[in-house]
């Protein structure tokens, strides 16, 4: 049986959102990977250039968790690029966790209003494109 290759035109908004997510999540992943790897040196930089006077509340595990969440966010964006609906839910979970893990781990002063605004804009943009995504029965393979 011959299968027809259906070429789907990706909406410009979806393309832009995915490309920006690829960039942002890749930078986040690499940044948190490096911070996890060089935690002792990072502590000195945090104390020197932030309002934190001690870093007892954070650990390499904290940064590793954020690194994993950025990897999940990137995976979700790749899935959405391929029009898979489960990518949206993976992205949504990762972004909300990225937004609230610092608050839970440290305190409410770690809440980032700028991050919340960008998260809301991107989730809304992706939600507007849900009609273009297909439901998949396969697991989260890239």
Secondary structure by P-SEA (a helix, b strand, c coil): ccccbbbbbbcaaaaaaaaaaaaaaaaaaaaaaaaaaaaaaaaaaaaacccccccccccaaaaaaaaaaaaaaaaaaaaaaaccaaaaaaaaaaaaaaacccccccccccccaaaaaaaaaaaaaaaaacccbbbbcccccc
